[in-house]
Amino acid sequence: MTKIILATRNAGKITELRRILSGDVLGGSGAAARAGVPAGDSIEVVGLDAYPDAPDVPETELTFEGNALLKARAVCAHTGLPAVADDSGLCVDALNGMPGVLSARWSGRFGSATGDKDRANLDLLLDQLADVGDEHRGAYFVAAAALVLPTGVEHCVEGRMYGRIIGAPRGAGGFGYDPVFVPDGEERTSAELAPGEKDAISHRGKAFRTLADILPEALAAAR
């Protein structure tokens, strides 16, 4: 079995990425053959929950691409297996593109103290936009997805989803800033979309579908 490690312990992200990467490219009957996997073998996508001793890699880079590669390199070096990592965030027009790469840590120590960083980040963002009119609430999500192979080959791609920030959370799905983000062409927030609907338009879905397109050839070349 060809195993690919997702370099995250975020349960929501693991579920989402496994769903995307287990679609037509990895889950289809011809995927294993295209990846050079022997007949009867398959591709398994696992998260870092299967590797409790794997390092937690601080996101110290200033770009999404830099952080994604940083994590994928560390996990590939630790496991000796192909590793996939992403870094994603929300860029708000009225905040000059912030929170950006700081999206997961936007509320700082306060978020850690509350025990619910997602909610603390979201509440802080809404407070900062409290006096900002709807016409200035444009925003977009960015995801950089990186693949690092034990051979040293690396790939990194990007996906974006544009939309706007609303004034109060809606929806119980998704995670992070999803409850306050309405994608272009939608009236529902990302948290109100069904998983398949979100995957079809999301920044992460776009990035990982692009990565999945090159994954079979990359794995075959590494054999």
Short mmCIF file of the C-alpha atoms (twelve columns), coordinates in Angstrom:
data_MODEL
# 
_entry.id   MODEL 
# 
loop_
_atom_site.group_PDB 
_atom_site.id 
_atom_site.type_symbol 
_atom_site.label_atom_id 
_atom_site.label_alt_id 
_atom_site.label_comp_id 
_atom_site.label_asym_id 
_atom_site.label_seq_id 
_atom_site.Cartn_x 
_atom_site.Cartn_y 
_atom_site.Cartn_z 
_atom_site.pdbx_PDB_model_num 
ATOM 1   C CA . MET A 1   0.000   0.000  0.000   1 
ATOM 2   C CA . THR A 2   1.270   3.451  -0.917  1 
ATOM 3   C CA . LYS A 3   0.779   5.682  2.098   1 
ATOM 4   C CA . ILE A 4   0.554   9.487  1.976   1 
ATOM 5   C CA . ILE A 5   0.772   11.432 5.220   1 
ATOM 6   C CA . LEU A 6   -1.350  14.528 5.759   1 
ATOM 7   C CA . ALA A 7   0.763   16.817 7.925   1 
ATOM 8   C CA . THR A 8   -1.984  17.936 10.303  1 
ATOM 9   C CA . ARG A 9   -3.691  16.896 13.537  1 
ATOM 10  C CA . ASN A 10  -6.698  19.140 12.905  1 
ATOM 11  C CA . ALA A 11  -9.566  16.626 12.836  1 
ATOM 12  C CA . GLY A 12  -11.768 18.827 10.667  1 
ATOM 13  C CA . LYS A 13  -8.999  19.402 8.161   1 
ATOM 14  C CA . ILE A 14  -8.060  15.707 8.076   1 
ATOM 15  C CA . THR A 15  -11.667 14.786 7.294   1 
ATOM 16  C CA . GLU A 16  -11.908 17.444 4.607   1 
ATOM 17  C CA . LEU A 17  -8.585  16.693 2.947   1 
ATOM 18  C CA . ARG A 18  -9.076  12.938 3.047   1 
ATOM 19  C CA . ARG A 19  -12.466 13.439 1.397   1 
ATOM 20  C CA . ILE A 20  -10.946 15.582 -1.358  1 
ATOM 21  C CA . LEU A 21  -7.871  13.427 -1.938  1 
ATOM 22  C CA . SER A 22  -9.921  10.230 -1.903  1 
ATOM 23  C CA . GLY A 23  -12.075 11.428 -4.808  1 
ATOM 24  C CA . ASP A 24  -11.745 10.597 -8.473  1 
ATOM 25  C CA . VAL A 25  -7.955  10.848 -8.669  1 
ATOM 26  C CA . LEU A 26  -6.990  8.748  -5.670  1 
ATOM 27  C CA . GLY A 27  -10.151 6.754  -5.164  1 
ATOM 28  C CA . GLY A 28  -10.994 5.886  -8.766  1 
ATOM 29  C CA . SER A 29  -10.240 2.443  -10.106 1 
ATOM 30  C CA . GLY A 30  -7.492  3.716  -12.392 1 
ATOM 31  C CA . ALA A 31  -5.769  5.912  -9.834  1 
ATOM 32  C CA . ALA A 32  -3.471  3.267  -8.415  1 
ATOM 33  C CA . ALA A 33  -2.338  2.189  -11.874 1 
ATOM 34  C CA . ARG A 34  -1.646  5.784  -12.918 1 
ATOM 35  C CA . ALA A 35  0.456   6.204  -9.784  1 
ATOM 36  C CA . GLY A 36  2.510   3.119  -10.590 1 
ATOM 37  C CA . VAL A 37  0.992   1.151  -7.712  1 
ATOM 38  C CA . PRO A 38  0.956   -2.605 -8.319  1 
ATOM 39  C CA . ALA A 39  -2.376  -4.317 -9.002  1 
ATOM 40  C CA . GLY A 40  -4.194  -5.140 -5.768  1 
ATOM 41  C CA . ASP A 41  -2.410  -2.329 -3.956  1 
ATOM 42  C CA . SER A 42  -3.952  1.035  -3.126  1 
ATOM 43  C CA . ILE A 43  -3.231  4.520  -1.870  1 
ATOM 44  C CA . GLU A 44  -3.905  5.228  1.803   1 
ATOM 45  C CA . VAL A 45  -4.257  8.783  3.094   1 
ATOM 46  C CA . VAL A 46  -3.608  9.156  6.844   1 
ATOM 47  C CA . GLY A 47  -3.243  12.078 9.222   1 
ATOM 48  C CA . LEU A 48  -0.650  12.745 11.893  1 
ATOM 49  C CA . ASP A 49  -2.972  11.147 14.437  1 
ATOM 50  C CA . ALA A 50  -1.352  7.904  13.228  1 
ATOM 51  C CA . TYR A 51  2.110   9.298  14.125  1 
ATOM 52  C CA . PRO A 52  1.886   10.708 17.680  1 
ATOM 53  C CA . ASP A 53  5.666   11.154 17.841  1 
ATOM 54  C CA . ALA A 54  5.789   13.298 14.692  1 
ATOM 55  C CA . PRO A 55  7.029   16.851 15.296  1 
ATOM 56  C CA . ASP A 56  4.714   19.813 15.651  1 
ATOM 57  C CA . VAL A 57  6.169   22.271 13.162  1 
ATOM 58  C CA . PRO A 58  5.727   25.968 13.998  1 
ATOM 59  C CA . GLU A 59  4.423   28.011 11.070  1 
ATOM 60  C CA . THR A 60  7.304   30.482 11.063  1 
ATOM 61  C CA . GLU A 61  7.287   31.418 7.386   1 
ATOM 62  C CA . LEU A 62  5.643   34.607 6.111   1 
ATOM 63  C CA . THR A 63  3.822   32.994 3.183   1 
ATOM 64  C CA . PHE A 64  1.265   30.204 2.857   1 
ATOM 65  C CA . GLU A 65  3.558   28.356 0.454   1 
ATOM 66  C CA . GLY A 66  6.507   28.610 2.838   1 
ATOM 67  C CA . ASN A 67  4.542   27.187 5.761   1 
ATOM 68  C CA . ALA A 68  3.040   24.354 3.702   1 
ATOM 69  C CA . LEU A 69  6.465   23.269 2.459   1 
ATOM 70  C CA . LEU A 70  7.961   23.623 5.947   1 
ATOM 71  C CA . LYS A 71  5.434   21.180 7.410   1 
ATOM 72  C CA . ALA A 72  5.513   18.716 4.525   1 
ATOM 73  C CA . ARG A 73  9.324   18.572 4.586   1 
ATOM 74  C CA . ALA A 74  9.408   17.896 8.329   1 
ATOM 75  C CA . VAL A 75  6.800   15.130 8.185   1 
ATOM 76  C CA . CYS A 76  8.405   13.514 5.140   1 
ATOM 77  C CA . ALA A 77  11.788  13.517 6.895   1 
ATOM 78  C CA . HIS A 78  10.261  12.011 10.054  1 
ATOM 79  C CA . THR A 79  8.209   9.261  8.409   1 
ATOM 80  C CA . GLY A 80  10.228  8.578  5.269   1 
ATOM 81  C CA . LEU A 81  6.936   8.681  3.349   1 
ATOM 82  C CA . PRO A 82  5.349   11.131 0.903   1 
ATOM 83  C CA . ALA A 83  3.875   14.010 2.876   1 
ATOM 84  C CA . VAL A 84  1.194   16.519 2.030   1 
ATOM 85  C CA . ALA A 85  0.651   19.722 3.995   1 
ATOM 86  C CA . ASP A 86  -1.325  22.863 3.571   1 
ATOM 87  C CA . ASP A 87  -1.387  26.320 5.011   1 
ATOM 88  C CA . SER A 88  -4.499  28.361 4.609   1 
ATOM 89  C CA . GLY A 89  -6.020  31.542 5.873   1 
ATOM 90  C CA . LEU A 90  -8.457  34.363 5.434   1 
ATOM 91  C CA . CYS A 91  -7.435  37.633 3.802   1 
ATOM 92  C CA . VAL A 92  -9.798  40.555 4.476   1 
ATOM 93  C CA . ASP A 93  -9.732  43.621 2.230   1 
ATOM 94  C CA . ALA A 94  -10.506 46.092 5.025   1 
ATOM 95  C CA . LEU A 95  -7.653  44.667 7.124   1 
ATOM 96  C CA . ASN A 96  -5.081  44.984 4.341   1 
ATOM 97  C CA . GLY A 97  -5.079  41.244 3.729   1 
ATOM 98  C CA . MET A 98  -4.936  40.182 7.351   1 
ATOM 99  C CA . PRO A 99  -5.296  37.852 9.235   1 
ATOM 100 C CA . GLY A 100 -3.495  36.087 6.351   1 
ATOM 101 C CA . VAL A 101 -0.875  33.613 7.515   1 
ATOM 102 C CA . LEU A 102 -1.792  34.536 11.107  1 
ATOM 103 C CA . SER A 103 -5.415  33.395 10.682  1 
ATOM 104 C CA . ALA A 104 -5.159  30.413 13.038  1 
ATOM 105 C CA . ARG A 105 -3.427  32.536 15.708  1 
ATOM 106 C CA . TRP A 106 -5.259  35.839 15.199  1 
ATOM 107 C CA . SER A 107 -6.538  36.087 18.784  1 
ATOM 108 C CA . GLY A 108 -3.087  35.277 20.197  1 
ATOM 109 C CA . ARG A 109 -2.809  34.210 23.817  1 
ATOM 110 C CA . PHE A 110 -6.409  35.208 24.487  1 
ATOM 111 C CA . GLY A 111 -7.578  32.548 22.077  1 
ATOM 112 C CA . SER A 112 -5.442  29.918 23.794  1 
ATOM 113 C CA . ALA A 113 -6.775  30.955 27.204  1 
ATOM 114 C CA . THR A 114 -10.417 30.591 26.183  1 
ATOM 115 C CA . GLY A 115 -9.924  27.004 25.010  1 
ATOM 116 C CA . ASP A 116 -11.784 27.721 21.757  1 
ATOM 117 C CA . LYS A 117 -9.339  29.404 19.398  1 
ATOM 118 C CA . ASP A 118 -11.658 29.199 16.400  1 
ATOM 119 C CA . ARG A 119 -14.382 31.131 18.206  1 
ATOM 120 C CA . ALA A 120 -11.924 33.627 19.704  1 
ATOM 121 C CA . ASN A 121 -10.412 34.290 16.267  1 
ATOM 122 C CA . LEU A 122 -13.833 34.716 14.714  1 
ATOM 123 C CA . ASP A 123 -15.095 37.036 17.474  1 
ATOM 124 C CA . LEU A 124 -12.006 39.229 17.213  1 
ATOM 125 C CA . LEU A 125 -12.409 39.493 13.453  1 
ATOM 126 C CA . LEU A 126 -16.053 40.555 13.801  1 
ATOM 127 C CA . ASP A 127 -15.116 43.141 16.423  1 
ATOM 128 C CA . GLN A 128 -12.496 44.594 14.096  1 
ATOM 129 C CA . LEU A 129 -15.052 44.863 11.276  1 
ATOM 130 C CA . ALA A 130 -17.928 46.105 13.429  1 
ATOM 131 C CA . ASP A 131 -17.956 49.591 11.848  1 
ATOM 132 C CA . VAL A 132 -17.037 48.479 8.321   1 
ATOM 133 C CA . GLY A 133 -19.799 48.727 5.724   1 
ATOM 134 C CA . ASP A 134 -20.918 45.783 3.637   1 
ATOM 135 C CA . GLU A 135 -19.300 47.269 0.529   1 
ATOM 136 C CA . HIS A 136 -15.870 47.002 2.198   1 
ATOM 137 C CA . ARG A 137 -16.243 43.492 3.617   1 
ATOM 138 C CA . GLY A 138 -14.699 41.655 0.677   1 
ATOM 139 C CA . ALA A 139 -12.382 38.780 1.581   1 
ATOM 140 C CA . TYR A 140 -10.897 35.600 0.221   1 
ATOM 141 C CA . PHE A 141 -9.563  32.346 1.560   1 
ATOM 142 C CA . VAL A 142 -6.152  31.122 0.340   1 
ATOM 143 C CA . ALA A 143 -4.771  27.592 0.553   1 
ATOM 144 C CA . ALA A 144 -1.292  26.461 -0.423  1 
ATOM 145 C CA . ALA A 145 -0.940  22.678 -0.742  1 
ATOM 146 C CA . ALA A 146 2.510   21.106 -0.773  1 
ATOM 147 C CA . LEU A 147 3.689   17.612 -1.640  1 
ATOM 148 C CA . VAL A 148 7.169   16.500 -0.567  1 
ATOM 149 C CA . LEU A 149 8.562   13.106 -1.578  1 
ATOM 150 C CA . PRO A 150 11.424  11.204 0.084   1 
ATOM 151 C CA . THR A 151 13.380  11.670 -3.153  1 
ATOM 152 C CA . GLY A 152 13.463  15.417 -2.502  1 
ATOM 153 C CA . VAL A 153 10.928  16.285 -5.202  1 
ATOM 154 C CA . GLU A 154 8.554   19.053 -4.125  1 
ATOM 155 C CA . HIS A 155 5.381   20.554 -5.548  1 
ATOM 156 C CA . CYS A 156 3.278   23.419 -4.205  1 
ATOM 157 C CA . VAL A 157 0.030   24.805 -5.623  1 
ATOM 158 C CA . GLU A 158 -2.494  27.443 -4.536  1 
ATOM 159 C CA . GLY A 159 -6.271  27.802 -4.521  1 
ATOM 160 C CA . ARG A 160 -8.513  30.744 -3.632  1 
ATOM 161 C CA . MET A 161 -12.161 31.305 -2.772  1 
ATOM 162 C CA . TYR A 162 -13.526 34.852 -2.926  1 
ATOM 163 C CA . GLY A 163 -16.481 36.196 -0.981  1 
ATOM 164 C CA . ARG A 164 -17.464 38.523 1.850   1 
ATOM 165 C CA . ILE A 165 -17.664 38.642 5.645   1 
ATOM 166 C CA . ILE A 166 -21.073 38.891 7.297   1 
ATOM 167 C CA . GLY A 167 -21.856 40.389 10.700  1 
ATOM 168 C CA . ALA A 168 -22.754 37.259 12.694  1 
ATOM 169 C CA . PRO A 169 -21.965 33.529 12.447  1 
ATOM 170 C CA . ARG A 170 -24.349 31.194 10.633  1 
ATOM 171 C CA . GLY A 171 -24.169 27.442 10.175  1 
ATOM 172 C CA . ALA A 172 -22.814 24.468 12.068  1 
ATOM 173 C CA . GLY A 173 -20.566 22.932 9.420   1 
ATOM 174 C CA . GLY A 174 -16.948 23.603 8.517   1 
ATOM 175 C CA . PHE A 175 -14.532 25.166 10.966  1 
ATOM 176 C CA . GLY A 176 -12.498 28.316 11.548  1 
ATOM 177 C CA . TYR A 177 -13.971 31.378 9.853   1 
ATOM 178 C CA . ASP A 178 -16.495 29.403 7.778   1 
ATOM 179 C CA . PRO A 179 -19.546 30.643 9.737   1 
ATOM 180 C CA . VAL A 180 -18.936 34.292 8.746   1 
ATOM 181 C CA . PHE A 181 -17.738 33.825 5.154   1 
ATOM 182 C CA . VAL A 182 -20.210 33.905 2.255   1 
ATOM 183 C CA . PRO A 183 -18.608 32.751 -1.038  1 
ATOM 184 C CA . ASP A 184 -19.260 34.716 -4.216  1 
ATOM 185 C CA . GLY A 185 -22.459 33.568 -5.872  1 
ATOM 186 C CA . GLU A 186 -23.876 32.261 -2.595  1 
ATOM 187 C CA . GLU A 187 -26.189 33.552 0.117   1 
ATOM 188 C CA . ARG A 188 -25.158 30.783 2.490   1 
ATOM 189 C CA . THR A 189 -21.994 30.824 4.559   1 
ATOM 190 C CA . SER A 190 -19.323 28.171 4.050   1 
ATOM 191 C CA . ALA A 191 -20.573 26.614 7.304   1 
ATOM 192 C CA . GLU A 192 -24.051 26.220 5.802   1 
ATOM 193 C CA . LEU A 193 -22.857 24.392 2.701   1 
ATOM 194 C CA . ALA A 194 -22.946 20.616 2.455   1 
ATOM 195 C CA . PRO A 195 -19.429 19.107 2.497   1 
ATOM 196 C CA . GLY A 196 -19.526 18.283 -1.216  1 
ATOM 197 C CA . GLU A 197 -20.750 21.763 -2.100  1 
ATOM 198 C CA . LYS A 198 -17.950 23.338 -0.111  1 
ATOM 199 C CA . ASP A 199 -15.290 21.067 -1.594  1 
ATOM 200 C CA . ALA A 200 -16.388 22.040 -5.111  1 
ATOM 201 C CA . ILE A 201 -15.667 25.757 -4.602  1 
ATOM 202 C CA . SER A 202 -13.333 26.027 -1.629  1 
ATOM 203 C CA . HIS A 203 -9.768  27.256 -1.698  1 
ATOM 204 C CA . ARG A 204 -8.616  23.990 -0.172  1 
ATOM 205 C CA . GLY A 205 -10.656 21.927 -2.608  1 
ATOM 206 C CA . LYS A 206 -9.156  23.790 -5.564  1 
ATOM 207 C CA . ALA A 207 -5.592  23.496 -4.256  1 
ATOM 208 C CA . PHE A 208 -5.826  19.808 -3.420  1 
ATOM 209 C CA . ARG A 209 -7.575  18.860 -6.644  1 
ATOM 210 C CA . THR A 210 -4.722  20.536 -8.501  1 
ATOM 211 C CA . LEU A 211 -2.217  18.670 -6.337  1 
ATOM 212 C CA . ALA A 212 -4.099  15.412 -6.831  1 
ATOM 213 C CA . ASP A 213 -3.856  15.879 -10.600 1 
ATOM 214 C CA . ILE A 214 -0.055  15.734 -10.417 1 
ATOM 215 C CA . LEU A 215 0.160   13.217 -7.588  1 
ATOM 216 C CA . PRO A 216 -0.023  9.984  -9.641  1 
ATOM 217 C CA . GLU A 217 2.797   11.065 -11.953 1 
ATOM 218 C CA . ALA A 218 4.869   12.340 -9.022  1 
ATOM 219 C CA . LEU A 219 4.514   9.055  -7.133  1 
ATOM 220 C CA . ALA A 220 5.304   7.007  -10.237 1 
ATOM 221 C CA . ALA A 221 8.448   9.051  -10.881 1 
ATOM 222 C CA . ALA A 222 9.592   8.483  -7.303  1 
ATOM 223 C CA . ARG A 223 9.445   4.689  -7.592  1 
# 
